[in-house]
Amino acid sequence: VTNGKLKVLELAAGSGVHTQHFLSSILDDDKNIDIEWHPSDPDPASRASLNARAKLAGMEKYILPANGWVVGVEGGTACSDGA
């Protein structure tokens, strides 16, 4: 929790099925929760699916674009805060 905001980093999020499911469950329990979901996946098609699923579900306010984690040339990952 940062400044009252719950931040979730989901590794290997795939197409976003679980992202949407868990976030929907959390929001059903507490509609006023301040949450920021960071899905990540090394596969470009999965990231595109995640972003489309978030938009279709109207969850863009909570689910950040899936490109926040960058896959390195050697397969490592590095976090970016968008700056």
C-alpha positions in Angstrom: 0.0 0.0 0.0 1.4 3.4 -1.1 -0.3 6.6 0.0 -3.4 4.6 0.8 -3.5 3.0 -2.6 -3.3 -0.8 -2.9 -0.8 -1.7 -5.7 -0.8 -5.2 -7.1 1.9 -6.6 -9.5 0.6 -9.7 -11.3 3.4 -11.8 -12.9 2.7 -13.9 -16.0 -0.8 -12.5 -16.3 -1.4 -14.2 -19.7 -4.5 -13.0 -21.5 -6.0 -11.2 -18.4 -8.7 -13.7 -17.4 -7.5 -13.9 -13.9 -6.7 -10.2 -13.7 -10.3 -9.4 -14.5 -11.7 -12.1 -12.2 -9.7 -11.1 -9.1 -10.2 -7.4 -9.6 -14.0 -7.9 -10.2 -14.1 -9.8 -6.9 -12.2 -7.2 -5.0 -14.4 -4.4 -6.4 -17.6 -6.4 -5.6 -16.4 -6.5 -1.9 -15.4 -2.8 -1.7 -16.4 -0.4 -4.4 -14.5 2.4 -2.8 -11.1 0.7 -2.7 -8.2 2.6 -4.2 -6.4 -0.1 -6.2 -3.9 -0.1 -9.0 -3.3 -3.4 -10.8 -0.1 -3.9 -12.8 -0.3 -7.0 -15.0 2.8 -8.2 -16.7 3.6 -10.8 -19.3 6.6 -11.2 -21.7 4.3 -12.2 -24.6 3.2 -9.3 -26.8 -0.1 -11.0 -27.7 -0.9 -11.6 -24.1 -0.3 -8.0 -23.2 -2.5 -6.8 -26.1 -5.3 -9.2 -24.8 -4.9 -7.8 -21.3 -5.2 -4.3 -22.4 -8.2 -5.1 -24.6 -9.9 -7.0 -21.8 -9.4 -4.1 -19.3 -10.9 -1.7 -21.8 -13.9 -4.0 -22.6 -14.6 -4.5 -18.9 -14.4 -0.8 -18.2 -11.5 -1.4 -15.8 -8.9 0.9 -17.3 -9.1 3.1 -14.2 -7.7 0.2 -12.2 -5.7 -1.9 -14.6 -2.6 -0.2 -15.9 -1.4 -1.0 -19.5 0.4 -4.3 -19.5 3.7 -2.9 -20.9 4.9 -1.5 -17.5 7.4 -4.4 -17.2 9.9 -4.6 -19.9 11.5 -7.9 -21.0 15.3 -7.6 -21.4 17.3 -9.0 -24.3 18.6 -11.8 -22.1 15.1 -12.6 -20.7 15.4 -10.6 -17.5 12.8 -8.1 -16.4 13.0 -4.5 -15.2 10.3 -2.4 -13.6 9.4 1.0 -15.0 7.4 3.6 -13.2 6.5 5.3 -16.4 9.0 8.1 -15.9 
